[in-house]
């Protein structure tokens, strides 16, 4: 499964 | 987390604190655009939909709550606080921002990282933030002289995204496969919109004069 680009920025 | 992103987040936090200070200390919101504040509330609500679903770090969660809470509090204050609302420049703050909201949402439906509810709203929030300052800049030009705290608020708000651009360059150089084109291009547009403000802000600082934006 395509990894969800983690939104680690505000 | 890198120093550029931390500097960006702290600068963003300072801009919010300066705005809260101005409204609380002077009990006035003259020179502040309610429309920009409402756009920022939409930006944070659309961007932080993952607030309860994805836990990244305590810092990340706390900052999200601070930004959502402060933007809603400022909108409430400017609309309903019986003293503050009297100083709102209603007749000058007339930017028809629903056009911006509609255009950004349409763009997000077309251009996003993944076609999912959360990702489309995230892209929408990125595009909307890029143009959210427009009503405020228009109001500054119309209202002529700008008080110090308002000038500082806009300055820090513009500077934070410039730090984020350095952060994206740093991450692009140090992390394999790091690409955030939507954020980067939007961030460049957002910072570019402040260019003339930064210029007049620097001139006023150099001449130690009041900040004057040409009408």
gemmi code that builds the backbone of each chain (N, CA, C; Angstrom):
import gemmi

chains = {
    "A": [
        ("UNK", (0.874, -1.189, 0.000), (0.000, 0.000, 0.000), (0.891, 1.212, 0.000)),
        ("UNK", (0.517, 2.192, -0.791), (1.327, 3.417, -0.904), (1.360, 4.091, 0.465)),
        ("UNK", (2.579, 4.436, 0.928), (2.635, 5.050, 2.265), (2.046, 6.449, 2.181)),
        ("UNK", (1.181, 6.782, 3.115), (0.574, 8.127, 3.119), (1.700, 9.101, 3.505)),
        ("UNK", (1.907, 10.113, 2.634), (2.969, 11.075, 3.002), (2.564, 11.691, 4.329)),
        ("UNK", (3.332, 11.374, 5.351), (2.955, 11.842, 6.683), (3.103, 13.368, 6.746)),
        ("UNK", (2.088, 13.989, 7.195), (2.114, 15.452, 7.321), (2.708, 15.785, 8.692)),
        ("UNK", (4.060, 15.859, 8.707), (4.657, 16.126, 10.022), (4.894, 17.617, 10.228)),
        ("UNK", (4.532, 18.416, 9.211), (4.770, 19.866, 9.360), (3.459, 20.575, 9.697)),
        ("UNK", (3.594, 21.738, 10.298), (2.385, 22.476, 10.703), (1.806, 23.231, 9.500)),
    ],
    "B": [
        ("UNK", (12.613, 17.351, 12.635), (12.558, 18.787, 12.940), (13.955, 19.379, 12.715)),
        ("UNK", (13.985, 20.518, 12.023), (15.285, 21.179, 11.833), (15.156, 22.638, 12.269)),
        ("UNK", (16.269, 23.290, 12.366), (16.292, 24.641, 12.951), (15.437, 25.617, 12.139)),
        ("UNK", (15.369, 25.383, 10.822), (14.581, 26.307, 9.993), (13.092, 26.174, 10.291)),
        ("UNK", (12.667, 24.911, 10.440), (11.232, 24.683, 10.696), (10.880, 25.173, 12.104)),
        ("UNK", (11.791, 24.952, 13.050), (11.521, 25.417, 14.423), (11.449, 26.950, 14.430)),
        ("UNK", (12.385, 27.565, 13.714), (12.364, 29.041, 13.621), (11.064, 29.500, 12.965)),
        ("UNK", (10.643, 28.773, 11.961), (9.388, 29.124, 11.269), (8.203, 29.011, 12.196)),
        ("UNK", (8.109, 27.909, 12.926), (6.984, 27.724, 13.851), (7.001, 28.769, 14.955)),
        ("UNK", (8.207, 29.082, 15.456), (8.291, 30.078, 16.541), (7.909, 31.466, 16.015)),
        ("UNK", (8.340, 31.765, 14.804), (7.986, 33.065, 14.198), (6.475, 33.155, 13.989)),
        ("UNK", (5.896, 32.045, 13.566), (4.441, 32.013, 13.371), (3.742, 32.225, 14.714)),
        ("UNK", (4.265, 31.562, 15.731), (3.675, 31.693, 17.082), (3.812, 33.138, 17.563)),
        ("UNK", (4.964, 33.749, 17.305), (5.167, 35.145, 17.720), (4.148, 36.058, 17.023)),
        ("UNK", (3.898, 35.788, 15.752), (2.944, 36.653, 15.029), (1.570, 36.552, 15.689)),
        ("UNK", (1.184, 35.354, 16.108), (-0.123, 35.172, 16.767), (-0.125, 35.890, 18.112)),
        ("UNK", (0.974, 35.775, 18.840), (1.058, 36.417, 20.170), (1.028, 37.937, 20.034)),
        ("UNK", (1.707, 38.460, 19.000), (1.709, 39.923, 18.782), (0.290, 40.396, 18.486)),
        ("UNK", (-0.430, 39.619, 17.687), (-1.809, 40.011, 17.344), (-2.697, 39.957, 18.591)),
        ("UNK", (-2.548, 38.897, 19.376), (-3.346, 38.781, 20.609), (-2.992, 39.932, 21.553)),
        ("UNK", (-1.698, 40.260, 21.621), (-1.262, 41.368, 22.489), (-1.911, 42.665, 22.027)),
        ("UNK", (-1.880, 42.910, 20.717), (-2.440, 44.157, 20.205), (-3.921, 44.265, 20.578)),
        ("UNK", (-4.659, 43.182, 20.328), (-6.103, 43.231, 20.573), (-6.366, 43.336, 22.073)),
        ("UNK", (-5.597, 42.570, 22.880), (-5.867, 42.560, 24.323), (-5.413, 43.858, 24.971)),
        ("UNK", (-4.224, 44.329, 24.564), (-3.651, 45.514, 25.227), (-4.377, 46.790, 24.806)),
        ("UNK", (-4.680, 46.888, 23.519), (-5.294, 48.154, 23.065), (-6.822, 48.051, 23.014)),
        ("UNK", (-7.344, 46.807, 23.271), (-8.809, 46.575, 23.172), (-9.323, 47.100, 21.826)),
        ("UNK", (-8.423, 47.022, 20.822), (-8.815, 47.524, 19.508), (-8.281, 46.594, 18.417)),
        ("UNK", (-9.048, 46.494, 17.338), (-8.564, 45.665, 16.205), (-8.476, 46.534, 14.959)),
        ("UNK", (-8.248, 47.845, 15.179), (-8.183, 48.725, 13.987), (-6.953, 48.344, 13.169)),
        ("UNK", (-7.134, 48.289, 11.869), (-6.014, 47.937, 10.992), (-5.888, 46.444, 10.767)),
        ("UNK", (-6.698, 45.659, 11.524), (-6.641, 44.199, 11.338), (-7.806, 43.781, 10.449)),
        ("UNK", (-7.506, 42.899, 9.486), (-8.565, 42.434, 8.588), (-9.237, 41.202, 9.182)),
        ("UNK", (-10.526, 41.316, 9.467), (-11.286, 40.155, 9.970), (-11.301, 39.070, 8.900)),
        ("UNK", (-11.318, 39.479, 7.655), (-11.395, 38.476, 6.569), (-10.139, 37.613, 6.532)),
        ("UNK", (-8.980, 38.231, 6.754), (-7.749, 37.423, 6.793), (-7.790, 36.476, 7.984)),
        ("UNK", (-8.323, 36.962, 9.108), (-8.407, 36.088, 10.287), (-9.359, 34.917, 10.034)),
        ("UNK", (-10.439, 35.174, 9.341), (-11.393, 34.089, 9.027), (-10.775, 33.108, 8.039)),
        ("UNK", (-10.003, 33.636, 7.071), (-9.341, 32.737, 6.121), (-8.342, 31.851, 6.852)),
        ("UNK", (-7.618, 32.448, 7.814), (-6.639, 31.632, 8.552), (-7.340, 30.585, 9.416)),
        ("UNK", (-8.506, 30.928, 9.945), (-9.245, 29.918, 10.731), (-9.626, 28.752, 9.821)),
        ("UNK", (-10.041, 29.079, 8.583), (-10.395, 28.015, 7.621), (-9.142, 27.186, 7.287)),
        ("UNK", (-8.005, 27.889, 7.122), (-6.759, 27.194, 6.779), (-6.434, 26.153, 7.846)),
        ("UNK", (-6.476, 26.580, 9.111), (-6.084, 25.653, 10.193), (-7.113, 24.532, 10.356)),
        ("UNK", (-8.388, 24.848, 10.227), (-9.402, 23.796, 10.389), (-9.299, 22.774, 9.252)),
        ("UNK", (-8.996, 23.255, 8.051), (-8.889, 22.333, 6.904), (-7.594, 21.536, 6.969)),
        ("UNK", (-6.535, 22.149, 7.492), (-5.228, 21.479, 7.483), (-5.080, 20.479, 8.626)),
        ("UNK", (-5.699, 20.756, 9.752), (-5.458, 19.912, 10.930), (-6.614, 18.949, 11.164)),
        ("UNK", (-7.194, 18.441, 10.082), (-8.259, 17.428, 10.228), (-7.696, 16.168, 10.875)),
        ("UNK", (-6.360, 15.992, 10.740), (-5.748, 14.767, 11.290), (-5.365, 14.952, 12.753)),
        ("UNK", (-5.882, 16.043, 13.333), (-5.484, 16.367, 14.722), (-5.723, 15.181, 15.662)),
        ("UNK", (-6.854, 14.524, 15.514), (-7.170, 13.426, 16.456), (-6.865, 12.059, 15.862)),
        ("UNK", (-6.583, 12.021, 14.550), (-6.364, 10.681, 13.970), (-4.884, 10.328, 13.907)),
        ("UNK", (-4.030, 11.333, 13.574), (-2.590, 11.007, 13.490), (-1.851, 11.737, 14.601)),
        ("UNK", (-1.298, 10.996, 15.537), (-0.469, 11.646, 16.564), (0.977, 11.630, 16.102)),
        ("UNK", (1.549, 12.831, 15.876), (2.928, 12.876, 15.390), (3.868, 13.161, 16.558)),
        ("UNK", (3.521, 14.202, 17.320), (4.327, 14.482, 18.528), (3.503, 15.426, 19.394)),
        ("UNK", (3.893, 15.520, 20.637), (3.175, 16.420, 21.561), (3.297, 17.853, 21.034)),
        ("UNK", (4.476, 18.178, 20.586), (4.724, 19.526, 20.033), (3.742, 19.810, 18.906)),
        ("UNK", (3.628, 18.864, 17.970), (2.789, 19.030, 16.787), (1.328, 19.228, 17.200)),
        ("UNK", (0.886, 18.394, 18.145), (-0.521, 18.486, 18.572), (-0.786, 19.795, 19.304)),
        ("UNK", (0.135, 20.157, 20.202), (-0.054, 21.399, 20.981), (-0.097, 22.604, 20.043)),
        ("UNK", (0.844, 22.656, 19.105), (0.900, 23.808, 18.193), (-0.368, 23.888, 17.344)),
        ("UNK", (-0.875, 22.737, 16.918), (-2.111, 22.742, 16.111), (-3.264, 23.317, 16.934)),
        ("UNK", (-3.341, 22.890, 18.191), (-4.421, 23.385, 19.060), (-4.266, 24.891, 19.284)),
        ("UNK", (-3.019, 25.334, 19.440), (-2.771, 26.768, 19.656), (-3.218, 27.566, 18.428)),
        ("UNK", (-2.851, 27.096, 17.237), (-3.194, 27.854, 16.029), (-4.696, 27.837, 15.776)),
        ("UNK", (-5.332, 26.706, 15.970), (-6.789, 26.640, 15.751), (-7.486, 27.511, 16.801)),
        ("UNK", (-7.076, 27.336, 18.047), (-7.723, 28.073, 19.144), (-7.551, 29.566, 19.018)),
        ("UNK", (-6.323, 30.013, 18.706), (-6.079, 31.463, 18.643), (-6.802, 32.088, 17.458)),
        ("UNK", (-6.822, 31.386, 16.320), (-7.477, 32.001, 15.144), (-8.984, 32.105, 15.389)),
        ("UNK", (-9.569, 31.087, 16.024), (-11.017, 31.168, 16.311), (-11.289, 32.237, 17.365)),
        ("UNK", (-10.412, 32.339, 18.345), (-10.607, 33.339, 19.411), (-10.540, 34.750, 18.830)),
        ("UNK", (-9.613, 34.978, 17.912), (-9.472, 36.315, 17.312), (-10.696, 36.635, 16.457)),
        ("UNK", (-11.171, 35.654, 15.693), (-12.377, 35.895, 14.878), (-13.555, 36.206, 15.811)),
        ("UNK", (-13.685, 35.425, 16.904), (-14.800, 35.661, 17.844), (-14.691, 37.067, 18.420)),
        ("UNK", (-13.456, 37.417, 18.841), (-13.231, 38.714, 19.464), (-13.617, 39.847, 18.516)),
        ("UNK", (-13.183, 39.762, 17.273), (-13.430, 40.857, 16.334), (-14.887, 40.947, 15.928)),
        ("UNK", (-15.607, 39.804, 16.065), (-17.034, 39.815, 15.678), (-17.943, 40.167, 16.846)),
        ("UNK", (-17.617, 39.641, 18.030), (-18.612, 39.711, 19.103), (-18.179, 40.445, 20.363)),
        ("UNK", (-16.878, 40.657, 20.563), (-16.457, 41.325, 21.807), (-16.974, 42.769, 21.750)),
        ("UNK", (-17.732, 43.170, 22.751), (-18.483, 44.433, 22.640), (-17.574, 45.635, 22.510)),
        ("UNK", (-16.334, 45.575, 23.048), (-15.438, 46.736, 22.916), (-14.630, 46.620, 21.622)),
        ("UNK", (-14.035, 45.450, 21.420), (-13.111, 45.294, 20.281), (-13.853, 45.488, 18.958)),
        ("UNK", (-15.064, 44.953, 18.872), (-15.755, 44.945, 17.563), (-16.039, 46.373, 17.074)),
        ("UNK", (-16.072, 47.316, 18.019), (-16.377, 48.697, 17.599), (-15.246, 49.290, 16.766)),
        ("UNK", (-14.019, 48.759, 16.966), (-12.864, 49.369, 16.252), (-12.563, 48.642, 14.950)),
        ("UNK", (-13.420, 47.733, 14.563), (-13.167, 46.999, 13.316), (-13.471, 47.895, 12.119)),
        ("UNK", (-12.506, 47.965, 11.175), (-12.675, 48.832, 9.999), (-13.578, 48.151, 8.973)),
        ("UNK", (-14.850, 48.027, 9.326), (-15.788, 47.274, 8.484), (-15.829, 47.815, 7.054)),
        ("UNK", (-15.827, 49.149, 6.925), (-16.025, 49.706, 5.575), (-14.745, 49.623, 4.750)),
        ("UNK", (-13.598, 49.333, 5.399), (-12.352, 49.212, 4.613), (-12.045, 47.749, 4.296)),
        ("UNK", (-12.560, 46.851, 5.126), (-12.218, 45.426, 4.983), (-13.268, 44.742, 4.110)),
        ("UNK", (-13.194, 45.044, 2.814), (-14.302, 44.593, 1.952), (-13.848, 43.587, 0.904)),
        ("UNK", (-12.722, 42.929, 1.127), (-12.202, 41.985, 0.132), (-13.185, 40.829, -0.048)),
        ("UNK", (-13.599, 40.550, -1.288), (-14.580, 39.450, -1.509), (-13.812, 38.133, -1.520)),
        ("UNK", (-13.554, 37.594, -0.313), (-12.632, 36.442, -0.234), (-13.281, 35.117, -0.631)),
        ("UNK", (-14.603, 35.088, -0.815), (-15.176, 33.797, -1.217), (-14.670, 33.377, -2.590)),
        ("UNK", (-14.246, 34.362, -3.382), (-13.651, 34.030, -4.694), (-12.366, 33.241, -4.461)),
        ("UNK", (-11.567, 33.731, -3.484), (-10.303, 33.031, -3.156), (-10.610, 31.623, -2.658)),
        ("UNK", (-11.614, 31.517, -1.777), (-11.932, 30.205, -1.189), (-12.364, 29.241, -2.291)),
        ("UNK", (-13.228, 29.723, -3.175), (-13.726, 28.866, -4.268), (-12.606, 28.450, -5.196)),
        ("UNK", (-11.744, 29.405, -5.546), (-10.641, 29.088, -6.485), (-9.684, 28.076, -5.858)),
        ("UNK", (-9.355, 28.290, -4.564), (-8.416, 27.363, -3.909), (-9.018, 25.983, -3.772)),
        ("UNK", (-10.304, 25.903, -3.486), (-10.909, 24.573, -3.321), (-10.968, 23.855, -4.663)),
        ("UNK", (-11.287, 24.619, -5.712), (-11.329, 24.019, -7.050), (-9.938, 23.509, -7.434)),
        ("UNK", (-8.924, 24.327, -7.147), (-7.554, 23.923, -7.461), (-7.174, 22.663, -6.677)),
        ("UNK", (-7.640, 22.603, -5.419), (-7.309, 21.437, -4.583), (-7.979, 20.179, -5.115)),
        ("UNK", (-9.150, 20.350, -5.740), (-9.835, 19.179, -6.314), (-9.057, 18.639, -7.517)),
        ("UNK", (-8.319, 19.561, -8.160), (-7.564, 19.161, -9.358), (-6.150, 18.727, -8.993)),
        ("UNK", (-5.536, 19.531, -8.094), (-4.110, 19.319, -7.802), (-3.952, 18.943, -6.322)),
        ("UNK", (-3.632, 17.682, -6.072), (-3.473, 17.226, -4.680), (-2.508, 16.047, -4.696)),
        ("UNK", (-2.066, 15.644, -3.502), (-1.139, 14.497, -3.459), (-1.893, 13.185, -3.621)),
        ("UNK", (-3.110, 13.144, -3.115), (-3.925, 11.922, -3.239), (-5.387, 12.376, -3.205)),
        ("UNK", (-6.246, 11.702, -3.965), (-7.641, 12.140, -3.993), (-8.391, 11.521, -2.817)),
        ("UNK", (-8.164, 12.079, -1.633), (-8.946, 11.624, -0.463), (-9.427, 12.892, 0.241)),
        ("UNK", (-10.442, 12.723, 1.065), (-11.048, 13.872, 1.770), (-9.963, 14.687, 2.469)),
        ("UNK", (-9.141, 13.982, 3.266), (-8.128, 14.678, 4.076), (-7.087, 15.352, 3.196)),
        ("UNK", (-6.654, 14.670, 2.141), (-5.592, 15.227, 1.280), (-6.107, 16.419, 0.474)),
        ("UNK", (-7.342, 16.360, 0.026), (-7.889, 17.486, -0.753), (-8.024, 18.708, 0.159)),
        ("UNK", (-8.495, 18.479, 1.386), (-8.629, 19.611, 2.322), (-7.259, 20.131, 2.737)),
        ("UNK", (-6.267, 19.221, 2.786), (-4.913, 19.672, 3.137), (-4.380, 20.584, 2.025)),
        ("UNK", (-4.524, 20.143, 0.767), (-4.047, 20.956, -0.368), (-4.813, 22.285, -0.406)),
        ("UNK", (-6.117, 22.219, -0.133), (-6.948, 23.443, -0.086), (-6.371, 24.425, 0.940)),
        ("UNK", (-5.990, 23.879, 2.104), (-5.476, 24.760, 3.170), (-4.134, 25.379, 2.759)),
        ("UNK", (-3.340, 24.631, 2.009), (-2.041, 25.160, 1.569), (-2.253, 26.291, 0.573)),
        ("UNK", (-3.135, 26.088, -0.382), (-3.391, 27.137, -1.384), (-4.040, 28.355, -0.737)),
        ("UNK", (-4.977, 28.085, 0.186), (-5.708, 29.206, 0.802), (-4.772, 30.051, 1.658)),
        ("UNK", (-3.834, 29.380, 2.342), (-2.921, 30.151, 3.188), (-2.052, 31.081, 2.339)),
        ("UNK", (-1.741, 30.632, 1.118), (-0.870, 31.449, 0.259), (-1.509, 32.806, -0.031)),
        ("UNK", (-2.835, 32.850, -0.124), (-3.516, 34.102, -0.495), (-4.266, 34.732, 0.679)),
        ("UNK", (-4.205, 34.087, 1.848), (-5.023, 34.560, 2.984), (-4.636, 35.970, 3.426)),
        ("UNK", (-3.399, 36.374, 3.146), (-2.943, 37.698, 3.623), (-3.473, 38.828, 2.751)),
        ("UNK", (-4.021, 38.515, 1.579), (-4.442, 39.584, 0.647), (-5.413, 40.590, 1.273)),
        ("UNK", (-6.494, 40.144, 1.930), (-7.388, 41.149, 2.532), (-6.647, 42.057, 3.529)),
        ("UNK", (-5.704, 41.502, 4.261), (-4.948, 42.293, 5.249), (-4.049, 43.319, 4.538)),
        ("UNK", (-3.408, 42.916, 3.468), (-2.530, 43.854, 2.752), (-3.357, 44.963, 2.109)),
        ("UNK", (-4.512, 44.611, 1.576), (-5.400, 45.623, 0.972), (-5.858, 46.601, 2.054)),
        ("UNK", (-6.203, 46.065, 3.228), (-6.663, 46.931, 4.322), (-5.540, 47.863, 4.765)),
        ("UNK", (-4.316, 47.364, 4.828), (-3.184, 48.210, 5.242), (-3.003, 49.360, 4.257)),
        ("UNK", (-3.142, 49.056, 2.964), (-2.969, 50.120, 1.970), (-4.079, 51.160, 2.102)),
        ("UNK", (-5.299, 50.666, 2.398), (-6.422, 51.605, 2.489), (-6.378, 52.418, 3.780)),
        ("UNK", (-5.868, 51.785, 4.839), (-5.968, 52.508, 6.121), (-4.747, 53.384, 6.340)),
        ("UNK", (-3.838, 53.486, 5.337), (-2.726, 54.445, 5.438), (-1.774, 54.069, 6.555)),
        ("UNK", (-1.735, 54.852, 7.643), (-0.670, 54.580, 8.626), (-0.983, 53.290, 9.381)),
        ("UNK", (0.069, 52.561, 9.662), (-0.065, 51.237, 10.275), (0.541, 51.306, 11.670)),
        ("UNK", (-0.192, 50.848, 12.678), (0.421, 50.923, 14.017), (1.472, 49.830, 14.162)),
        ("UNK", (2.409, 50.041, 15.053), (3.575, 49.161, 15.174), (3.210, 47.689, 15.319)),
        ("UNK", (2.278, 47.402, 16.240), (1.974, 45.986, 16.502), (1.381, 45.319, 15.265)),
        ("UNK", (0.550, 46.068, 14.526), (-0.030, 45.479, 13.307), (1.074, 45.215, 12.289)),
        ("UNK", (2.002, 46.174, 12.161), (3.119, 45.993, 11.226), (3.962, 44.789, 11.608)),
        ("UNK", (4.233, 44.653, 12.917), (5.041, 43.512, 13.377), (4.300, 42.200, 13.151)),
        ("UNK", (2.979, 42.227, 13.378), (2.183, 41.019, 13.165), (2.335, 40.535, 11.721)),
        ("UNK", (2.155, 41.436, 10.758), (2.235, 41.054, 9.343), (3.655, 40.634, 8.989)),
        ("UNK", (4.626, 41.325, 9.568), (6.028, 40.986, 9.284), (6.333, 39.551, 9.714)),
        ("UNK", (6.006, 39.196, 10.966), (6.304, 37.839, 11.452), (5.502, 36.786, 10.689)),
        ("UNK", (4.253, 37.160, 10.326), (3.418, 36.207, 9.594), (4.038, 35.902, 8.233)),
        ("UNK", (4.663, 36.919, 7.632), (5.307, 36.695, 6.328), (6.624, 35.968, 6.483)),
        ("UNK", (7.342, 36.294, 7.558), (8.692, 35.714, 7.744), (8.618, 34.210, 8.017)),
        ("UNK", (7.547, 33.755, 8.678), (7.512, 32.338, 9.078), (7.561, 31.419, 7.869)),
        ("UNK", (6.844, 31.809, 6.793), (6.821, 30.911, 5.619), (8.168, 30.966, 4.893)),
        ("UNK", (8.879, 32.074, 5.022), (10.219, 32.147, 4.412), (11.139, 31.147, 5.108)),
        ("UNK", (11.004, 31.013, 6.433), (11.800, 30.000, 7.145), (11.418, 28.598, 6.664)),
        ("UNK", (10.105, 28.417, 6.397), (9.674, 27.090, 5.933), (10.296, 26.744, 4.583)),
        ("UNK", (10.518, 27.764, 3.748), (11.144, 27.503, 2.439), (12.561, 26.987, 2.671)),
        ("UNK", (13.262, 27.604, 3.621), (14.620, 27.105, 3.957), (14.516, 25.672, 4.481)),
        ("UNK", (13.480, 25.406, 5.271), (13.272, 24.053, 5.803), (13.073, 23.045, 4.680)),
        ("UNK", (12.279, 23.412, 3.648), (12.047, 22.472, 2.545), (13.322, 22.245, 1.731)),
        ("UNK", (14.121, 23.294, 1.573), (15.404, 23.127, 0.865), (16.294, 22.174, 1.676)),
        ("UNK", (16.362, 22.412, 2.971), (17.193, 21.582, 3.853), (16.738, 20.121, 3.792)),
        ("UNK", (15.422, 19.889, 3.871), (14.908, 18.519, 3.873), (15.115, 17.874, 2.516)),
        ("UNK", (15.014, 18.686, 1.447), (15.213, 18.138, 0.102), (16.665, 17.660, -0.034)),
        ("UNK", (17.574, 18.407, 0.596), (19.001, 18.061, 0.483), (19.393, 16.933, 1.431)),
        ("UNK", (18.660, 16.779, 2.526), (19.127, 15.784, 3.519), (18.250, 14.543, 3.590)),
        ("UNK", (17.045, 14.600, 3.072), (16.188, 13.401, 3.174), (15.929, 12.839, 1.774)),
        ("UNK", (16.185, 11.513, 1.610), (15.932, 10.914, 0.302), (14.437, 11.006, -0.030)),
        ("UNK", (14.144, 11.250, -1.246), (12.766, 11.237, -1.752), (11.869, 12.216, -1.003)),
        ("UNK", (12.432, 13.322, -0.474), (11.541, 14.322, 0.155), (11.064, 15.271, -0.928)),
        ("UNK", (9.770, 15.235, -1.198), (9.245, 16.244, -2.140), (7.909, 16.750, -1.603)),
        ("UNK", (7.773, 18.029, -1.518), (6.491, 18.640, -1.104), (6.189, 19.775, -2.091)),
        ("UNK", (5.988, 19.412, -3.365), (5.850, 20.479, -4.364), (4.704, 21.414, -4.038)),
        ("UNK", (3.589, 20.862, -3.606), (2.421, 21.719, -3.325), (2.792, 22.766, -2.271)),
        ("UNK", (3.410, 22.313, -1.194), (3.790, 23.247, -0.119), (4.833, 24.242, -0.606)),
        ("UNK", (5.832, 23.731, -1.354), (6.940, 24.605, -1.768), (6.460, 25.713, -2.688)),
        ("UNK", (5.746, 25.342, -3.741), (5.318, 26.358, -4.720), (4.375, 27.346, -4.038)),
        ("UNK", (3.454, 26.808, -3.242), (2.512, 27.691, -2.536), (3.259, 28.609, -1.570)),
        ("UNK", (4.265, 28.046, -0.893), (5.030, 28.831, 0.073), (5.784, 29.952, -0.611)),
        ("UNK", (6.291, 29.679, -1.812), (7.007, 30.721, -2.560), (6.041, 31.837, -2.961)),
        ("UNK", (4.864, 31.447, -3.442), (3.851, 32.460, -3.829), (3.478, 33.276, -2.604)),
        ("UNK", (3.251, 32.562, -1.479), (2.834, 33.243, -0.245), (3.871, 34.273, 0.179)),
        ("UNK", (5.135, 33.866, 0.169), (6.200, 34.780, 0.619), (6.366, 35.923, -0.369)),
        ("UNK", (6.195, 35.632, -1.652), (6.333, 36.682, -2.681), (5.283, 37.775, -2.487)),
        ("UNK", (4.089, 37.389, -2.017), (3.028, 38.384, -1.825), (3.413, 39.408, -0.756)),
        ("UNK", (4.351, 39.022, 0.111), (4.777, 39.943, 1.165), (5.909, 40.852, 0.706)),
        ("UNK", (6.427, 40.593, -0.502), (7.662, 41.265, -0.943), (7.569, 42.784, -0.774)),
        ("UNK", (6.481, 43.377, -1.295), (6.451, 44.847, -1.207), (6.243, 45.301, 0.236)),
        ("UNK", (5.503, 44.498, 1.004), (5.332, 44.879, 2.423), (6.683, 44.872, 3.112)),
        ("UNK", (7.478, 43.803, 2.868), (8.803, 43.706, 3.499), (9.663, 44.910, 3.106)),
        ("UNK", (9.513, 45.322, 1.847), (10.332, 46.446, 1.355), (9.985, 47.716, 2.136)),
        ("UNK", (8.683, 48.021, 2.225), (8.281, 49.251, 2.934), (8.522, 49.131, 4.432)),
        ("UNK", (8.457, 47.884, 4.958), (8.720, 47.671, 6.379), (10.198, 47.957, 6.663)),
        ("UNK", (11.056, 47.499, 5.758), (12.504, 47.725, 5.930), (12.823, 49.217, 5.834)),
        ("UNK", (12.196, 49.875, 4.841), (12.434, 51.331, 4.672), (12.020, 52.066, 5.951)),
        ("UNK", (10.840, 51.723, 6.485), (10.364, 52.427, 7.689), (11.294, 52.128, 8.859)),
        ("UNK", (11.825, 50.908, 8.906), (12.724, 50.565, 10.011), (14.025, 51.336, 9.849)),
        ("UNK", (14.543, 51.434, 8.606), (15.832, 52.098, 8.350), (15.712, 53.587, 8.676)),
        ("UNK", (14.588, 54.187, 8.229), (14.434, 55.635, 8.468), (13.803, 55.923, 9.821)),
        ("UNK", (13.576, 54.798, 10.568), (12.947, 54.963, 11.881), (11.677, 55.817, 11.765)),
        ("UNK", (10.940, 55.512, 10.685), (9.708, 56.298, 10.427), (8.496, 55.387, 10.581)),
        ("UNK", (7.316, 55.987, 10.554), (6.079, 55.199, 10.612), (5.974, 54.391, 9.327)),
        ("UNK", (5.437, 53.181, 9.435), (5.266, 52.351, 8.246), (4.162, 52.958, 7.388)),
        ("UNK", (4.501, 53.287, 6.150), (3.500, 53.868, 5.232), (3.440, 53.003, 3.978)),
        ("UNK", (2.299, 52.442, 3.680), (2.175, 51.695, 2.425), (1.535, 52.634, 1.412)),
        ("UNK", (2.079, 52.716, 0.188), (1.489, 53.608, -0.820), (0.072, 53.149, -1.155)),
        ("UNK", (-0.842, 54.091, -1.281), (-2.239, 53.714, -1.516), (-2.369, 53.075, -2.907)),
    ],
}
model = gemmi.Model(1)
for chain_id, residues in chains.items():
    chain = gemmi.Chain(chain_id)
    for i, (resn, *xyz) in enumerate(residues, 1):
        res = gemmi.Residue()
        res.name, res.seqid = resn, gemmi.SeqId(i, " ")
        for name, pos in zip(("N", "CA", "C"), xyz):
            atom = gemmi.Atom()
            atom.name, atom.element = name, gemmi.Element(name[0])
            atom.pos, atom.b_iso = gemmi.Position(*pos), 0.0
            res.add_atom(atom)
        chain.add_residue(res)
    model.add_chain(chain)
structure = gemmi.Structure()
structure.add_model(model)
structure.setup_entities()
